[in-house]
Amino acid sequence: MSWLNQRQEVLAHNIANSDTPEFVPQDLEPMDFRRTLNRVQPVMPERTDPVHLVGTRPMPKPFHEEAQRERYETAPAGNAVVLEEQLIKVTETQMQYQLVTNLYRKHVGMIKTALGRTGA
């Protein structure tokens, strides 16, 4: 969800600068779930004995923007923002966010059912 939020901010920035000369649209690099999962540091277990080893996995780095590689067109002023393309990306991001939110809600409901709690 964090990636989707950041992508929405980047796309909104692109749309806001659609008339800025020499502006090149940005986008986040595509999210690779397997790579992201490998970067995430799990909750650290409590050390119950001083001889136990401490985890050494580094904290994940935040997502970073990259210049858009494929451009549909560039205006004479050098601006490469195509509003239709940006709005399609915004819609895709919104749909993915809704999907994740619905899956999360269903998962929480399933856990509540398993625990014997019902209702909202």
C-alpha positions as CSV (number, residue, x, y, z in Angstrom):
1,M,0.0,0.0,0.0
2,S,2.9,2.3,0.7
3,W,4.2,1.8,-2.9
4,L,0.7,2.6,-4.3
5,N,0.5,5.7,-2.2
6,Q,3.9,6.9,-3.3
7,R,3.1,6.1,-6.9
8,Q,-0.1,8.1,-6.7
9,E,1.9,11.1,-5.4
10,V,4.4,10.8,-8.3
11,L,1.6,10.6,-10.9
12,A,-0.2,13.6,-9.3
13,H,3.1,15.5,-9.6
14,N,3.4,14.6,-13.2
15,I,-0.2,15.8,-14.0
16,A,0.4,19.0,-12.0
17,N,3.5,19.7,-14.2
18,S,1.9,18.9,-17.5
19,D,2.5,22.5,-18.8
20,T,6.0,22.9,-17.4
21,P,8.7,23.3,-20.1
22,E,11.3,20.5,-20.2
23,F,9.5,18.5,-17.6
24,V,10.0,14.7,-17.8
25,P,7.4,12.5,-16.2
26,Q,8.5,10.2,-13.4
27,D,7.2,6.9,-12.2
28,L,8.2,4.4,-9.5
29,E,10.1,1.4,-10.5
30,P,7.7,-1.6,-10.7
31,M,7.3,-3.4,-7.4
32,D,8.7,-6.9,-7.3
33,F,6.9,-8.6,-4.4
34,R,9.6,-11.3,-4.0
35,R,12.4,-8.8,-3.9
36,T,10.4,-6.6,-1.5
37,L,9.7,-9.5,0.8
38,N,13.4,-10.3,0.9
39,R,14.2,-6.8,2.0
40,V,11.6,-6.6,4.8
41,Q,13.0,-7.1,8.2
42,P,10.8,-9.4,10.2
43,V,9.8,-8.5,13.8
44,M,12.8,-9.1,15.9
45,P,12.4,-12.0,18.5
46,E,13.2,-11.2,22.1
47,R,16.6,-12.4,23.3
48,T,16.0,-14.7,26.2
49,D,19.6,-15.8,26.5
50,P,22.8,-13.6,26.0
51,V,24.3,-16.4,23.8
52,H,21.5,-16.1,21.2
53,L,22.5,-14.3,18.0
54,V,21.1,-11.0,17.0
55,G,19.6,-10.6,13.5
56,T,21.7,-8.7,11.0
57,R,19.3,-8.0,8.1
58,P,19.4,-4.3,7.0
59,M,16.3,-2.2,7.0
60,P,14.5,-1.9,3.6
61,K,15.2,1.2,1.5
62,P,12.3,3.4,0.5
63,F,11.0,3.2,-3.1
64,H,12.7,5.6,-5.5
65,E,11.5,7.3,-8.6
66,E,12.9,6.6,-12.1
67,A,12.5,8.6,-15.3
68,Q,9.8,7.2,-17.5
69,R,11.5,5.2,-20.2
70,E,8.8,4.9,-22.8
71,R,7.4,8.3,-23.9
72,Y,4.4,8.6,-26.2
73,E,5.3,12.1,-27.3
74,T,7.2,15.2,-26.4
75,A,5.8,18.7,-26.8
76,P,7.8,21.4,-28.6
77,A,8.6,23.0,-25.2
78,G,10.2,19.7,-24.1
79,N,7.4,18.5,-21.9
80,A,6.8,14.8,-22.1
81,V,3.7,14.5,-20.0
82,V,0.7,12.9,-21.8
83,L,-2.3,13.4,-19.6
84,E,-4.2,10.4,-21.0
85,E,-1.2,8.1,-20.1
86,Q,-0.9,9.6,-16.6
87,L,-4.7,9.3,-16.0
88,I,-4.6,5.6,-17.0
89,K,-1.8,5.0,-14.6
90,V,-3.7,6.8,-11.8
91,T,-6.7,4.6,-12.5
92,E,-4.6,1.4,-12.4
93,T,-3.1,2.5,-9.1
94,Q,-6.5,3.3,-7.7
95,M,-7.8,-0.1,-8.7
96,Q,-4.8,-1.9,-7.2
97,Y,-5.3,0.1,-3.9
98,Q,-9.0,-0.9,-3.8
99,L,-8.0,-4.6,-4.4
100,V,-5.5,-4.5,-1.5
101,T,-7.9,-2.8,0.8
102,N,-10.7,-5.3,0.1
103,L,-8.3,-8.3,0.5
104,Y,-7.1,-6.8,3.8
105,R,-10.7,-6.3,5.0
106,K,-11.6,-9.9,4.1
107,H,-8.5,-11.2,5.9
108,V,-9.4,-9.3,9.1
109,G,-12.9,-10.6,8.9
110,M,-11.7,-14.1,8.5
111,I,-9.4,-13.8,11.5
112,K,-12.3,-12.3,13.6
113,T,-14.5,-15.3,12.5
114,A,-11.8,-17.7,13.5
115,L,-11.5,-16.1,16.9
116,G,-15.3,-16.3,17.4
117,R,-15.9,-12.5,17.1
118,T,-18.6,-11.3,14.7
119,G,-19.7,-7.9,13.6
120,A,-17.7,-4.9,12.3
